[in-house]
Amino acid sequence: MRYLVDGHNLIPKLGLRLDALDDEDALLARLQQFCRLRRAQIEVYFDGALPGFPPTRKSGAVTAHFVRQGASADAAIEVRLDRLGKQARNWTVVSSDRRVQNAARAAHAGVLTSEEFARQISLAAQQAAVFQREASLGPEEVEEWLKEFNSRKE
């Protein structure tokens, strides 16, 4: 699945704070985990790029676009949808902003609110945590398996 994400719209929905110095990095870390767990690809857009920093940063399946001062992430998402053309229908736009949602629908892309996507991210993380707990064996279980394997050699 491929997503175009309105980053600052999603941050507070995940319990992160927009006024934190590392809010964008914290979101990127969660999005990277989500991509690993769900085999997804994400392009996330942030308003207010700082001068002197690169406008785009890629890490794994997540590409972060930092939109320069005076422009908006919403407009950048709309431009991206336009450039995708018919391929936009293969993407899902994540935003609670009606303008962005309307642009996504007009491009025939999928639409998820930031709240819905935040739930998907949380669910994926919970499922991964449960799997990790179940996948780890205790010392007694390891000993039982060793005995079982050794008895089959004989």
DOTI-764269 format. One line per 3 residues: for each residue x, y, z of N, C-alpha, C. Coordinates in steps of 0.2 Angstrom, whole numbers. Example, Ala and Ser with C-alpha at 12.3 -4.5 7.8 and 13.67 -1.06 7.14 Angstrom:
66,-28,39,62,-22,39,66,-16,39  64,-11,35,68,-5,36,64,0,39
% end
This chain:
4,-6,0,0,0,0,4,6,0  2,11,-3,6,18,-4,2,23,-1  5,27,3,2,33,7,5,39,5
1,45,5,3,52,5,0,54,12  5,57,16,3,58,23,4,66,24  -1,69,27,-1,76,30,2,75,37
9,76,37,12,75,43,10,78,50  10,85,49,8,89,55,1,87,57  -3,85,53,-10,83,54,-11,77,58
-6,72,57,-6,66,60,-2,66,67  3,70,68,7,70,74,3,70,80  -2,74,81,-6,74,88,-11,68,88
-12,65,83,-17,59,83,-13,53,86  -7,53,86,-3,48,88,0,49,96  -3,55,98,-1,56,105,6,60,106
8,62,100,14,66,100,12,74,100  17,78,102,16,85,102,19,89,97  15,93,94,18,97,88,23,102,90
23,104,97,28,109,99,34,106,102  35,99,101,41,96,103,46,97,98  52,97,100,58,98,95,59,92,90
57,86,93,58,80,89,52,77,86  46,81,86,40,79,84,40,75,77  43,78,72,44,75,65,48,69,65
53,69,69,57,63,69,54,57,72  50,59,78,46,54,81,41,51,76  38,55,73,33,53,68,36,48,62
42,50,60,45,47,55,47,40,57  49,39,64,51,33,67,45,28,67  39,31,69,33,27,69,31,25,62
32,29,57,30,27,50,35,22,47  41,22,49,46,17,47,44,11,49  42,10,56,40,4,59,34,1,55
29,6,54,23,4,51,24,1,44  29,4,40,31,2,33,34,-5,34  38,-6,39,41,-13,39,36,-18,41
31,-17,45,26,-21,47,21,-23,42  19,-18,38,13,-18,33,16,-18,26  22,-18,25,25,-18,18,22,-12,14
22,-6,17,19,0,14,25,5,12  23,9,8,27,15,6,24,21,8  27,26,11,24,32,13,28,38,11
25,43,8,28,50,7,24,54,12  28,58,17,25,62,22,27,69,20  22,74,21,23,81,20,23,85,26
28,89,27,28,94,33,28,101,31  24,105,34,25,113,33,31,115,36  33,121,34,38,125,37,45,122,37
48,121,31,55,118,31,60,124,34  65,121,38,70,126,40,75,128,35  77,134,34,82,136,29,88,132,30
91,130,24,98,126,25,97,119,26  91,116,27,90,109,27,87,106,21  89,100,19,87,97,13,79,97,13
76,98,7,69,98,6,66,91,7  70,86,5,68,79,5,73,74,9  70,70,13,74,65,16,71,58,16
75,53,14,72,46,13,76,42,18  72,38,21,74,32,25,70,26,24  72,21,21,69,15,20,63,17,15
57,15,17,51,15,13,47,22,15  51,26,19,47,33,20,52,39,17  48,43,14,51,49,11,48,55,14
52,59,17,49,65,20,50,71,16  45,75,15,46,81,11,44,87,16  49,91,16,49,97,20,47,103,16
41,106,16,39,111,12,41,118,14  44,122,10,47,128,11,42,133,14  45,138,18,41,143,21,37,146,15
31,148,17,26,151,12,22,147,8  24,140,8,20,135,4,17,131,9  12,126,7,9,122,12,10,115,10
10,110,15,10,103,14,4,101,10  -2,104,12,-8,103,8,-7,104,1  -5,109,-1,-4,111,-8,1,106,-11
7,104,-7,12,100,-10,8,93,-11  4,91,-7,0,84,-8,-4,85,-14  -7,90,-15,-11,91,-21,-7,91,-27
-1,94,-27,3,94,-33,5,87,-35  7,83,-29,9,76,-30,4,72,-33  -2,73,-31,-8,69,-34,-9,71,-41
-8,77,-43,-9,79,-50,-3,76,-54  3,76,-51,8,73,-55,8,65,-56  4,62,-51,3,55,-51,-2,53,-57
-6,58,-59,-11,56,-64,-15,50,-62  -16,46,-67,-20,40,-66,-17,35,-61  -11,36,-59,-8,32,-54,-10,34,-47
-13,39,-46,-16,42,-40,-20,37,-37  -24,33,-41,-29,28,-38,-25,22,-34  -19,22,-35,-15,17,-31,-12,19,-25
-14,25,-23,-12,29,-17,-18,30,-12  -16,31,-6,-21,33,-1,-18,39,2  -22,44,3,-21,51,6,-23,51,13
-18,52,18,-20,53,25,-20,60,27  -26,62,28,-27,69,31,-34,70,34  -35,74,38,-41,76,41,-44,82,38
-40,85,34,-41,92,31,-46,90,25  -52,94,25,-57,92,19,-54,94,12  -50,100,12,-47,102,6,-43,96,3
-39,93,7,-34,88,4,-38,82,3  -43,80,7,-48,74,5,-51,75,-1  -54,81,-2,-57,82,-9,-53,82,-15
-47,84,-14,-42,83,-19,-40,76,-21  -40,72,-15,-38,65,-16,-44,61,-20  -50,63,-18,-56,60,-21,-56,62,-28
-55,68,-30,-55,70,-37,-50,67,-41  -44,65,-38,-39,61,-41,-40,54,-41  -46,51,-38,-47,44,-37,-43,41,-33
-39,44,-28,-35,41,-23,-40,39,-17  -37,34,-13,-41,33,-7,-40,38,-2  -44,38,3,-44,43,8,-45,40,15
-40,42,20,-41,40,27,-40,46,31  -44,47,36,-43,53,41,-36,51,45  -34,56,48,-28,55,52,-29,51,58
-35,51,60,-37,47,66,-38,40,64  -40,38,58,-41,31,56,-34,29,55  -29,32,52,-23,30,51,-19,29,57
-20,34,62,-16,33,68,-19,26,72  -25,24,71,-27,18,74,-24,12,70  -23,13,64,-19,7,60,-12,7,62
-9,12,63,-2,12,65,-1,9,72  -6,11,77,-6,8,84,-8,1,84  -12,-1,79,-14,-8,79,-8,-13,76
-5,-10,71,1,-14,69,6,-14,74  8,-9,78,13,-9,83,11,-14,89  4,-14,90,2,-19,95,3,-26,93
1,-28,87,1,-34,84,9,-37,84  13,-32,82,20,-34,82,23,-35,89  20,-32,94,23,-33,101,20,-40,103
14,-41,102,11,-48,104,15,-53,100  16,-53,94,20,-58,90,27,-59,93  30,-53,95,37,-54,98,37,-57,105
32,-56,109,31,-59,115,30,-67,114  26,-68,109,24,-76,108,30,-79,105  34,-76,101,40,-79,97,46,-80,102
46,-76,108,52,-77,112,51,-83,117  55,-88,117,55,-93,122,58,-92,128  55,-95,133,59,-94,140,64,-100,141
68,-99,146,73,-104,146,71,-112,147  65,-112,151,62,-119,151,60,-122,145  57,-117,140,55,-120,134,60,-121,129
66,-118,130,72,-119,126,74,-126,128  75,-127,134,77,-134,137,73,-139,134  66,-139,134,62,-144,132,63,-145,125
64,-140,121,65,-141,113,72,-144,112  77,-143,116,83,-146,115,83,-153,117  79,-155,122,78,-162,124,74,-166,118
69,-162,115,65,-165,110,70,-166,104  74,-161,102,78,-162,96,83,-168,97  86,-168,103,92,-173,105,89,-180,105
82,-180,107,80,-187,107,78,-190,100  77,-185,95,76,-187,88,82,-190,85  88,-187,87,94,-189,84,96,-196,86
94,-199,91,95,-206,94,92,-211,90
% end
